[in-house]
Amino acid sequence: METLTQLTIENVKEKIKENPKVFLVFYSAWIGLWQSYSKIIKEMEEEYTDFVFLTVNLSDQLDFQKEFPVTSVPTSFLYKNGNLILRKTGLIKKPELMDIIDRAGM
């Protein structure tokens, strides 16, 4: 999973454009929910190896809010072939996330 230290707005957009399957999550580390969600994302990353998983800590990188519509964290974005398939605020449990991916034909 790539994190903020490796990501800029420009290269996040590039990764979305270049990779057919991208799961992007904006979070704040100080939110307790993030600990649970990060474990789910790590598990998903191990199972869905054809996906690119990106996480951005908005506490450290407020510029992202200008480019991505995030009003609360965590907020997740699922992209297929550069197109936004899902935008959801809050924790997505693993079975629900797997179902979303399957229904999107990914």
C-alpha positions in Angstrom: 0.0 0.0 0.0 1.4 3.3 -1.0 1.2 6.1 1.5 1.5 9.9 1.7 5.3 10.0 1.7 5.2 8.6 -1.8 2.2 10.4 -3.2 1.5 13.8 -4.6 -1.8 15.0 -6.2 -0.1 14.6 -9.6 1.1 11.0 -9.2 -2.2 9.9 -7.6 -4.0 11.2 -10.7 -1.4 9.4 -12.9 -1.8 6.1 -11.0 -5.6 6.4 -11.5 -5.2 7.0 -15.2 -2.5 4.3 -15.7 -3.9 1.5 -13.6 -7.3 -0.3 -14.4 -8.1 -0.9 -10.8 -7.4 1.6 -8.0 -8.7 1.9 -4.5 -7.9 5.3 -2.9 -8.6 6.1 0.7 -8.3 9.5 2.5 -7.9 9.2 6.2 -6.6 11.0 9.4 -4.4 8.9 11.6 -5.9 10.4 14.7 -9.3 8.8 14.0 -9.6 5.5 15.8 -11.6 4.0 13.0 -8.5 4.2 10.8 -6.7 1.4 12.7 -9.5 -1.0 11.8 -9.8 0.2 8.3 -6.1 0.0 7.6 -6.1 -3.6 8.5 -9.0 -4.3 6.1 -7.1 -2.5 3.3 -3.9 -4.5 4.0 -5.9 -7.7 3.8 -7.6 -6.6 0.6 -4.2 -5.7 -0.9 -2.9 -9.2 -0.3 -6.0 -10.8 -1.9 -6.5 -8.3 -4.8 -3.0 -8.2 -6.2 -4.2 -6.7 -9.5 -5.4 -3.5 -7.7 -3.4 -0.5 -6.7 -4.2 0.6 -3.2 -3.4 4.2 -2.2 -3.8 5.9 1.1 -3.5 9.6 1.9 -3.3 11.1 5.4 -5.3 14.4 5.1 -3.9 15.6 8.4 -0.5 16.0 6.7 -1.6 16.8 3.2 -4.5 19.3 3.0 -3.9 20.1 -0.7 -5.6 16.9 -1.7 -8.9 18.3 -0.6 -8.8 20.8 -3.4 -8.7 18.0 -6.0 -10.8 15.3 -4.3 -14.2 15.8 -2.7 -13.5 14.8 0.8 -15.6 16.2 3.6 -15.1 13.5 6.2 -12.6 10.7 6.8 -12.2 8.0 6.0 -13.4 8.5 2.4 -12.8 5.8 -0.2 -12.8 6.0 -3.9 -12.9 3.0 -6.3 -11.7 3.6 -9.9 -12.1 1.3 -12.8 -10.2 2.2 -16.0 -9.8 5.8 -14.7 -13.6 6.2 -14.0 -14.9 6.7 -10.5 -17.1 3.7 -9.6 -17.6 4.4 -5.9 -17.2 7.2 -3.4 -18.0 6.3 0.1 -17.4 7.9 3.5 -16.9 5.8 6.6 -15.5 2.4 7.1 -16.3 -0.2 4.5 -16.2 -3.7 6.0 -14.3 -6.3 4.1 -17.3 -8.4 3.0 -19.0 -5.2 1.7 -15.9 -4.1 -0.1 -15.5 -7.5 -1.7 -19.1 -7.3 -2.8 -18.7 -3.9 -4.3 -15.6 -5.0 -6.2 -17.4 -8.1 -7.5 -20.5 -6.2 -8.6 -18.3 -3.7 -10.4 -16.9 -6.6 -12.5 -13.5 -6.1 -11.1 
